[in-house]
Amino acid sequence: MSQLLEGKIAVVTGGTSGIGLATAKEFIAQGAKVVITGRKKDEVEKTAAEINATGIVSDQGKLTDIDDLVKQVKSTFGLVNILFINAGIVLFSSIEDATEEHFDRIMNINFKGSFFTLSKFLPIIPKGGVVTLLSSINATTGQSNSSVYSASKGALNSLLKVASTELAAKGIRINAVCPGPIATNLLASVGLDNATIQNFASATLNKIPLKRFGKSEEVAKLVTFLSSDDAGFITGSEYVIDGGTNVNSIIG
Ligand SMILES: NC(=O)c1ccc[n+]([C@@H]2O[C@H](COP(=O)([O-])OP(=O)(O)OC[C@H]3O[C@@H](n4cnc5c(N)ncnc54)[C@H](OP(=O)(O)O)[C@@H]3O)[C@@H](O)[C@H]2O)c1
């Protein structure tokens, strides 16, 4: 059977864990050559070796790292057909208590870093290339204590619309995937303790009509479809994958 991404060169930011890792694996299973990034050298090297990808240490929150990443990918592969801008963090604070440090930490990685990853990779994405932005249903929901995180994802959805128009002229498609709660290390990776994560998980579960968390592999399948020629007429669209959470029914 032919593979969906045969011969394609793909870059996945934040590919050492969760959604990024599952997507890198699915891209490889579908025939792509994949570059993964992350901030931790050991993790990047170990994961890349395990899944047969190329690992590059790069912090999406630092513009100099993004420049180096593009340079390395260009010198190794010459171009990128598929770019999955996935790396992101979540931190919680009320609006009243939010500090500049809280604001900058999230925005630098989730929005500024995503923006410049797109901007700086564009010169080496040829006609037929595809970009996917990893947003969130938080972009359009009102979860308390998530204002900066939610705004960082809302900014991606806004960027998507303009980017889809600009990139259409170059024959490049771009879409956003907006997951609801997916079982990953996202909360643990920012230092939340186990009890807090468990409380958060059971409160969240109540809000999901399908009564389970999503799996990274399910998001990976969607990103892979959008990155393939089967999705050739899809650009500028936001794809919600959330077990029905966004429906937010009043009763039942
Ligand atoms: N899990 C969910 O419920 C959910 C829902 C909606 C949206 N999302 C979004 O999905 C994306 C992936 O999250 P996940 O849930 O898969 O979390 P995860 O398991 O914590 O994975 C995050 C990945 O991003 C990397 N990363 C974080 N900051 C980075 C940076 N500055 N530069 C480069 N890599 C960085 C991490 O590696 P290092 O820490 O080693 O750098 C890791 O590989 C995020 O954008 C998140 O906002 C997740």
The ligand as an SDF file (V2000), in Angstrom:
LIG
                    3D

 48 52  0  0  0  0  0  0  0  0999 V2000
   -2.3240   18.0140   25.9470 N   0  0  0  0  0  0  0  0  0  0  0  0
   -3.4130   18.7450   25.7300 C   0  0  0  0  0  0  0  0  0  0  0  0
   -4.4650   18.5350   26.3570 O   0  0  0  0  0  0  0  0  0  0  0  0
   -3.3870   19.8740   24.7280 C   0  0  0  0  0  0  0  0  0  0  0  0
   -4.5770   20.4780   24.3640 C   0  0  0  0  0  0  0  0  0  0  0  0
   -4.5710   21.5080   23.4380 C   0  0  0  0  0  0  0  0  0  0  0  0
   -3.3740   21.9360   22.9010 C   0  0  0  0  0  0  0  0  0  0  0  0
   -2.2010   21.3390   23.2790 N   0  0  0  0  0  0  0  0  0  0  0  0
   -0.9570   21.8370   22.6690 C   0  0  0  0  0  0  0  0  0  0  0  0
   -0.2550   20.7310   22.1090 O   0  0  0  0  0  0  0  0  0  0  0  0
    1.1390   21.0700   21.9810 C   0  0  0  0  0  0  0  0  0  0  0  0
    1.9590   19.8850   22.4570 C   0  0  0  0  0  0  0  0  0  0  0  0
    1.6950   19.6540   23.8190 O   0  0  0  0  0  0  0  0  0  0  0  0
    1.6170   18.2020   24.4770 P   0  0  0  0  0  0  0  0  0  0  0  0
    0.3250   18.1340   25.1640 O   0  0  0  0  0  0  0  0  0  0  0  0
    2.0030   17.1610   23.5080 O   0  0  0  0  0  0  0  0  0  0  0  0
    2.7140   18.4010   25.6430 O   0  0  0  0  0  0  0  0  0  0  0  0
    4.0650   17.6690   26.0420 P   0  0  0  0  0  0  0  0  0  0  0  0
    3.8580   16.1970   26.1380 O   0  0  0  0  0  0  0  0  0  0  0  0
    4.5440   18.4390   27.2240 O   0  0  0  0  0  0  0  0  0  0  0  0
    5.0320   17.9390   24.7920 O   0  0  0  0  0  0  0  0  0  0  0  0
    5.5150   19.2320   24.5130 C   0  0  0  0  0  0  0  0  0  0  0  0
    6.6890   19.1150   23.5650 C   0  0  0  0  0  0  0  0  0  0  0  0
    7.1070   20.4450   23.2260 O   0  0  0  0  0  0  0  0  0  0  0  0
    8.4730   20.6060   23.5950 C   0  0  0  0  0  0  0  0  0  0  0  0
    8.7040   21.9980   23.9540 N   0  0  0  0  0  0  0  0  0  0  0  0
    8.1340   22.7260   24.9630 C   0  0  0  0  0  0  0  0  0  0  0  0
    8.6220   23.9620   24.9490 N   0  0  0  0  0  0  0  0  0  0  0  0
    9.4960   24.0220   23.9030 C   0  0  0  0  0  0  0  0  0  0  0  0
   10.3100   25.0360   23.3640 C   0  0  0  0  0  0  0  0  0  0  0  0
   10.3860   26.2450   23.9220 N   0  0  0  0  0  0  0  0  0  0  0  0
   11.0670   24.7580   22.2890 N   0  0  0  0  0  0  0  0  0  0  0  0
   11.0420   23.5230   21.7140 C   0  0  0  0  0  0  0  0  0  0  0  0
   10.3060   22.5270   22.1780 N   0  0  0  0  0  0  0  0  0  0  0  0
    9.5470   22.7740   23.2670 C   0  0  0  0  0  0  0  0  0  0  0  0
    8.7100   19.6130   24.7390 C   0  0  0  0  0  0  0  0  0  0  0  0
   10.0750   19.2780   24.8880 O   0  0  0  0  0  0  0  0  0  0  0  0
   11.0510   20.1100   25.9220 P   0  0  0  0  0  0  0  0  0  0  0  0
   10.2230   20.4670   27.1160 O   0  0  0  0  0  0  0  0  0  0  0  0
   12.1520   19.1540   26.2080 O   0  0  0  0  0  0  0  0  0  0  0  0
   11.5220   21.2800   25.1510 O   0  0  0  0  0  0  0  0  0  0  0  0
    7.8960   18.4410   24.1950 C   0  0  0  0  0  0  0  0  0  0  0  0
    8.6220   17.7540   23.1840 O   0  0  0  0  0  0  0  0  0  0  0  0
    1.3180   22.3650   22.7910 C   0  0  0  0  0  0  0  0  0  0  0  0
    1.3800   23.4520   21.8880 O   0  0  0  0  0  0  0  0  0  0  0  0
    0.0360   22.4530   23.6280 C   0  0  0  0  0  0  0  0  0  0  0  0
   -0.2930   23.7790   23.9530 O   0  0  0  0  0  0  0  0  0  0  0  0
   -2.1750   20.3130   24.1650 C   0  0  0  0  0  0  0  0  0  0  0  0
  1  2  1  0
  2  3  2  0
  2  4  1  0
  4  5  1  0
  4 48  2  0
  5  6  2  0
  6  7  1  0
  7  8  2  0
  8  9  1  0
  8 48  1  0
  9 10  1  0
  9 46  1  0
 10 11  1  0
 11 12  1  0
 11 44  1  0
 12 13  1  0
 13 14  1  0
 14 15  2  0
 14 16  1  0
 14 17  1  0
 17 18  1  0
 18 19  2  0
 18 20  1  0
 18 21  1  0
 21 22  1  0
 22 23  1  0
 23 24  1  0
 23 42  1  0
 24 25  1  0
 25 26  1  0
 25 36  1  0
 26 27  1  0
 26 35  1  0
 27 28  2  0
 28 29  1  0
 29 30  1  0
 29 35  2  0
 30 31  1  0
 30 32  2  0
 32 33  1  0
 33 34  2  0
 34 35  1  0
 36 37  1  0
 36 42  1  0
 37 38  1  0
 38 39  2  0
 38 40  1  0
 38 41  1  0
 42 43  1  0
 44 45  1  0
 44 46  1  0
 46 47  1  0
M  CHG  2   8   1  16  -1
M  END
$$$$
